[in-house]
Amino acid sequence: MRVKENLLTESIPFPKKELFLHVICVEYLDKYQLKLTFNNGIEGIVDLEQELYGEIFEPLKDQSLFQKVYVNSRTIEWPNGADFAPEFLFEIALDKQPVSIWCERLLMRRGDR
């Protein structure tokens, strides 16, 4: 039985050791925007304003709390325990950039270009 590849791993040439996606760096930019760096070398900006609903995320509408974001073992987290899956963040980051830009960045980081 063949397992279908994940869309993220099909469209981006992940080295095998980096198959499991992690956020390795976060930088607060403005309002609800964060600049993220992933372990595969891709950097992107995510705007999480539309994602801040529900019991755990609602408190993050307070920008002073939102700005306290940090990287835990594999994704971003806030002091109240809220976090997002790195795969979800990666998809948001890619949606904001043309494919050619993030592919070019990955190839440059890998030395393929």
C-alpha positions in Angstrom: 0.0 0.0 0.0 1.4 3.4 -1.0 0.9 6.3 1.3 -0.2 9.5 -0.4 2.3 12.3 0.1 1.3 15.5 1.9 0.8 18.4 -0.4 3.5 20.4 1.5 6.1 17.7 1.1 5.2 17.2 -2.6 5.5 20.9 -3.5 8.7 21.7 -1.6 11.9 19.6 -1.8 12.3 18.8 1.9 15.5 17.1 2.9 14.5 13.9 4.7 15.9 15.0 8.0 13.6 18.1 7.9 10.5 16.2 7.0 8.9 17.2 10.3 8.1 20.9 10.1 9.1 23.1 13.0 9.1 26.9 13.6 12.6 27.8 14.7 12.3 31.6 14.9 9.5 34.1 15.5 9.5 37.9 15.2 6.6 40.1 16.1 5.9 42.6 13.3 2.7 44.6 13.8 -0.9 44.1 15.0 -1.4 40.3 14.5 1.5 39.7 12.1 4.5 37.5 12.8 7.5 36.7 10.7 8.3 33.0 11.0 11.3 30.9 10.1 10.8 27.2 9.6 13.4 24.4 9.9 13.3 23.9 6.1 14.7 27.4 5.6 11.5 29.0 4.5 10.6 32.4 6.0 7.1 33.9 5.8 4.7 36.3 7.3 1.5 35.2 8.9 -1.4 37.4 9.9 -3.4 35.6 12.6 -6.1 38.2 13.2 -8.8 36.0 11.6 -7.7 33.0 13.6 -8.1 34.5 17.1 -11.4 33.0 18.1 -12.5 30.4 20.7 -11.7 30.1 24.4 -7.9 29.7 24.0 -7.2 32.2 21.2 -9.7 35.0 22.2 -7.3 36.5 24.8 -4.7 37.0 22.1 -6.8 39.8 20.7 -5.1 41.8 23.4 -2.0 42.9 21.5 0.1 43.2 24.6 -0.4 39.4 25.1 -0.1 38.6 21.4 3.4 40.3 21.4 4.6 37.8 24.0 4.8 35.0 21.4 7.8 32.7 21.7 9.1 29.5 20.1 8.6 26.3 22.1 9.9 22.9 21.0 8.4 23.0 17.5 6.0 25.8 17.1 5.0 29.2 18.5 3.2 29.6 21.8 1.9 32.3 24.1 2.0 32.5 27.9 -1.7 31.4 28.1 -0.8 28.1 26.4 -2.3 29.0 23.0 -0.4 27.6 20.0 -0.8 26.8 16.3 0.4 23.7 14.5 3.5 24.5 12.4 1.9 23.0 9.3 -1.1 25.4 9.6 1.3 28.4 10.0 3.4 27.2 7.0 0.3 27.1 4.8 -0.7 30.6 5.9 2.9 31.9 5.2 2.9 30.3 1.8 -0.5 31.7 0.9 0.9 35.2 1.3 3.8 34.7 -1.1 4.1 33.7 -4.8 5.4 30.1 -5.2 8.4 31.3 -7.1 9.6 33.4 -4.1 9.6 30.7 -1.5 11.0 28.1 -3.9 13.8 30.4 -4.8 14.6 31.1 -1.1 14.7 27.4 -0.3 17.0 26.6 -3.3 19.3 29.5 -2.3 19.5 28.2 1.3 20.3 24.7 0.1 23.0 26.0 -2.2 21.2 24.6 -5.3 21.3 27.9 -7.1 
